[in-house]
Amino acid sequence: MCRHSGKSGFTGRIQNRILDKPEDSMKCGYVYIMANDRPTLYIGVTSNLIQRVYQHKNNADPNSFTAIYGLHKLIYYESLDTIEQAIIREKQMKDFDRVDKLLLIKKYNPTYEDLYDTILDKPE
């Protein structure tokens, strides 16, 4: 199980929580938001957050939405107990209007800080 607690299962540096190691994260699901400075938003779901964000940041698929629009900042993520729960949450978040998405992000990450370093096993 993912180690998380709190509102909506959010696990970010803002809440001072630590993700499991990547091999442990396969048991969990994550829903996340990538952005650029505008911010243009992309909501995704994965079972390996570190790997997936790395792929976005490095344009693993140069034809993807995140590569085309330069969405290289991880600005929000939630950890859920299963990938099925994460998929349900992703669908819920995709149904939010833009204002509600921005309010959710600002609640936990008011400066739109890139949270990628906080999910790695190295100090900032």
Secondary structure, DSSP 8 states (H G I E B T S, - for coil): -----SGGGB-SGGGT-----TTTGGGSEEEEEEE-SS--EEEEEES-HHHHHHHHHTTSSTTSHHHHTT--EEEEEEEESSHHHHHHHHHHHHHS-HHHHHHHHHHH-TT----HHHHSSS--
